[in-house]
Amino acid sequence: MTTAELVFSEGRLILGRPGTDDPTLRAWDAADELLLEQALDVAAGIEEPRVLVVDDQFGALALGLSRLSPIVVADSAVLPAALASNAALNSAFSSAKQVYSWIDPPAGPFDLVVLRIPRQADYLAWLLRWLNGVITDSSVLLAGGMIKHLPAKSVEVFGEAVQTEQVLPARKKARVIRCRKGTESLAGWPGCWKGYALSGRNGELAVQALPAVFAREKLDIGSRLLLPHVAREVSSLQAGSSVMDLACGNGVLGLTALAERGDVQLGFSDVSSHAVLSARHNVEKAVPEASAFFSHCDGIDIGAGAFELILLNPPFHEGGVVGDHIALRLFEQASKHLKPGGHLLMVGNRHLGYHRSLRRYFSQVEQLDASPKFVVFRAGNR
């Protein structure tokens, strides 16, 4: 974990970024600085404000605003552990007792909302519509992010969903937008669920997803290469075997496994609560009789048990950071959650050299397939 100091009007925060030793990757950025400054200024004019922090990255906002006892909600399951870890480094700042997710979001109304603007335009549109349901006409919404990471057409997204009151001057390549409640809601919004049809053994499967989910409108080319191997691999399993769709996204790998073998037990796990909700939605619609469980966590839950087969199409970016650090963490977890004779079946970007990194955790690594951009591997331990 790397640490860096954030100095602001309330004091100093030592903030760590878990999962990496790269000193160039900080747990906060200029957008956090600007949001803290503006939020504390707005809160000073409100008597006992009820504050909501949305999609804090590693705890900078939640800890920086701890004097206001903010409610915290985030799509990512990384935040609870990161917030607890950073709270331990900063005894002068109290931590939120609970971090909500979109599986069980908090109830309004809120006087002040502090939002990290996501990279996906559809997810931003979803957030703003959800927030319209938990703020009042007098509430203030502060939305901020690094300019290079703001989604395309973000001006139009804000304009459609909320009332933009002020666009603050950019500072250190970060920007904050001050808004008021709009009239748009999630009810009837066509952008909520999007998806595609997947051809399966028993006909077409409808695969849908919420906005924060990767490749929700079209099957990604990595998964497309992996799917035939998923079908072949699960066909050889015994009835009742345990399978995990790790970093499941919309659940397309697990759905393919269930379409081939409805008698296996399927776990779906993802760091995104939108992904977990989407996978559950798809399983309940396509194979409601399936024996399945769903877990919102950073990898495999420690109490999940062991599996005969783990399916994986690992993310290769976290926010604006591209690399193999997420995959390495998932490889290590997978190696600890395989039953004797079990296998990890995965697809990955060719340029990331997973054939080398897999051998850190598995004694047997076999390449099954390849395309110009992706490679399929089967890995296990003797």
N, C-alpha and C positions, 0 to 999 in steps of 0.2 A: 504494500500500500504506500502511495506517495502522499505527502502532506504539504500544505502551503498555507500561509497566513493571510487572512482577510481582515483588513482594518476598516472599520466603519464607525459611525457616530456613537454606537452603543458599546464599543470596545473592540477586542481582537478575538477572532475565531481561528483556531487551528483546525483545518479541514483535510481529511484524508480521502483519497479515492481508492476504494477497494478493487482488488483484482488486477492491479498493474504496479510495476516498479519503475515505470517510465517517468522520470522527473519532469518531462514536458507536459504530462497530462495532469492538470489540476482538477480539484474537486469543486471549483467555483470559477466564474468568469466575470467580465465587466457587466454583463446583464444582471447578474445577482447583485452586484454593487449598486447599480442604478435602481433596481427594483426595491432594495432595502431602503435606500435613501427616500424614494418617493412614497413608499408604504408607511414609513415612520412619520413622514410629514403629513400625509392624509389622516392617519390614525390620531394624530395629535389634536385634530379638530373634531373628533367624534367621541362622545362620552361612552366609555366601556364598549368599544366596537367588537362585534363578532367577526373574526377574520378567518378567511379560508385561503390556504396555500395549495395551489394545483400544480402537480408535476414538478415539484422541486427535484433537483438532480441527486445531490448527495447530502442535503441537509442545511445548506447555506441559508436558505430562506426561512425554514422552520426554526432553526436555532437563532438566527439573527432577529427574528420577530418573536422570540419566546416570551418576552415581557407581555405580549398581547395574548398569550395562550392560544395560538392559532389552531384551527382544525386543519388536518393535512390529508389530502387525497392524491393518489398517484396511480398511473397505469402500471408502472414498473415495480416488480417485487424486489428490486435492488434497494429501493429507498429505505424500508424498515431497518435492515441490518446496517446500512451506511449511516443512517441517522443515529442509531443506538451507539455505533462505534464512535462517531464524531461527538456525540453528547458526552461520552466518557473522556474525551480529550479536552472538554470545555466545561468545567464544573460550575462556572458562573452563569451558564445558560442552560435552562431546563428543556427537556425534550418532550415532544407530544407523546401522550400515553398510548395513542393508537394511530396507525397510518391506514386510512381507508383506501379501498380500490373501487373500480367501477363494478365489481361483483356485488358490493354492498356499500354504495356511496353515502356520504353524510347528508343530512337534511338541512335545509335552509330555515329561515333567511339569513343572509350574511350582509354585513355592512360594508366590508372591504374584501375584495378578492385579489390575490396576487398570483398571476399565472405565468409560467414559463411557456412561451410560444413554441409549439411543436414544429417539426420539419415538414410534416404532411399537411397539406391544405385541407383535406377532408376531415382529418382529426381535429384541426383547429375549428372548422365549421361545426363539428359535433360538440366540441367543448363549449363554444360560445352559445350554442342553442341550449345545452344543458344548464349552463350558468344563468341564462335568462329565467330559468325556473326556480332558482334559489337566491336571487337578488331582488331588491325592490327598486322603485324609481329613484330613491335617494342614495342607493348604494354606488360605490366606486369600484370599477374593475381596472386594475393595472396589469397590462400584458407586456412582457418584455422578452428579448432574445438578442443573440448576436446577429447582426445584419446579414452576414453571409449564410446563415442557417435559416433565415425566414423563408417560409414557403412561397412559391410562385403565386402571384395573384392574391397575396395576403391582404392588400388594401381592399380588394373586392369582397373578400371573405368577411372582413370586419364590417364593411359597409352594408352587407346583406343581413348580418345577424344582430349587430349591436349599434349603439350610437357612439361614434367616435368623437370625443370631446376635445382631445388635444394629442398631437403627436409631438413628443418631447424631442428636443435637439439630440442628435446622436452624440455619444461620448465613448471613447475607446472602442469604436466599432460596434457599440451596442445601442439599442433603442428601446424606449418604453412608450406605450400607447395608453392613454387614459380614456376610459369608456364608461358609458352608462347602459342600463338595461335596454334591450331591444324587444321587438315583438315576436321574433322567430322562435319556434320551439322544435323539439325533436319529434313531436307528434305529426305523423304524416310526411316527414322530411324524406325525400327519396334517396338522399345520400347516406342514410343510416346503414342499410345493408346493401352490399354489392357482391357479385360473385360470378360463377361460371358453371357450366355443366361438365361433369367428368364421366367419361365412358367407363363402365365397370363390367364385371362378370355378369351381373343381373340387370343390365341396362344402365341408364344414365343416373348419376348422383348429382344433386344440386349442392354446390359448395359455396357458402356465403360467408361474409366476414364484416365485422365492424371496422371503422376507419383506421384504427391504429395498427392494423394487421398487415404484415408484409404480403405483397402480391395477392391482394384480395380480389382483383378483377380478372386476373388471368393466371393460369398455372405457370409458375416460373420454370425456366428451362432446366434448372438443376433437379427439381422434383420430377420433371417429366422424364429425365434420364434414369432416375432412381425407381420410379413406380413399378416397372416390370420386374425388377429384382425383389421388391417388397412382396409382390404377389407370389413369386417363386419361393421365397424364403418362408413365408408363413404357411404355404401349402404343405411343408414338410413337418410342421410342428404337431405335437400331440394335442388332443382336445384339452382345454383348460389351461393351456400354456399362458404365461404372462408376457405381455408385450408392452413396451413403452414408446409412445411417440414423443420424443424429447425435443423441446423448442418447437412445439407442434404447430404454431400459427393457426391457420383455419382448420387444422386436423386432417389435411388431405392424405398424409401418409397412413395415419391410423384408420381413416375411412376406407382406404384401399385394402388394408389388412382385414378389416371387418367384412368388407364385401367378398373377400376371398375365403375367409374362415370366420364365420359368425360364432364359433364355439371357443374362441380364445378370449382371454381377459385383457382389456386394453386400458392403459393409462395414458392420459394426455397431460403434458406439463409445459408451461410457458411462463416467461418472465412478465409477459403482458397480460393484464386482466381482460383486455379486449379480445386477445387471442383465445384465452380460456373460455370466455363466454361464447365466442364464435364456434370453437370446436364442439362445445356442449350443444349448442344450437343445431349444428349439422348432424351430430350423432343422434340426437333425439328425433330429428326429422327423418333421417335415412334408415337408421337401425335402432329404433326405440327399445327393442328387446335386448340390446347388447349389454354385456357385463363390462361397464366402463366406469372409470373414475377420472376426476379432473383436478388438477393441482396448479395453483398460482404460486410459483416459487422460482427462484433463480437456479434452475437446473433440476435435479431430482431431490425431492424431499427426503430428509434423512430417514424417515420412517416408512418409506415407500416399499421397502423390501427388495427382492432380487427378481430379475427377469431373464427369460430365455432369449429374448430378442429386444434390442433397443434400436429404434429408427431415428435418424438424425440428419437434418439439413441445417447445419449450424449458421447462425448469423455471423457475418464478417464485419459488421460495423456497430458501434455504440455511439449514438448521436453523430458527431462529425468525425469520429475516430475509426479508421479502417485498420484491421489487422486480425491476427489469429488468437488474441488473448481470450476471447469468449469461448472459442472452440476448444482451446487447451483445457479450460476449466470443465467444460462438458465432457471431454474425453476422460479426464481423471475421474469424474463422478460416474460415468458409464462403466469404467473398469471396475469400480467398487460395487456396482449394482447388477452385475451379470451373474447368473447361476453358473455352476461348473458346466462347461461345454456351450455356454451361451455366446451370442455374438452381437456386436455392434455393426449395423448396416447403415452406411452414410454416403452422402454426396457432398463434395466440396469444390471450391474454386481451385482450378489447377495451379494457379500461380502462387498459392499459399503453401504449397509443399506439404500437404497433410500426410503423405506417405512416410515422411520422416518423423513428424511430431506424434503420429499414432503409435510409433514404435517405442515411445517413452512409456506408454501405458499398457501396451498389448504385445504379447510375444509372437502372435501370428497376425500378419496384415497381408491381405490379398486384394489386388486390384481386379474388379469384376468388369468394369466398363469405363469408357472415356469418350469425351467429345472435345472439340477444340478449347472449351472453357471449363469443363467440369470433369471430375473423376469420381467413380463409385468404388468404395472400399468395403471389405468385410473384415472385421477385426475381432480377435478373441484371445484368450489365454489358455495355455495347456493345463 
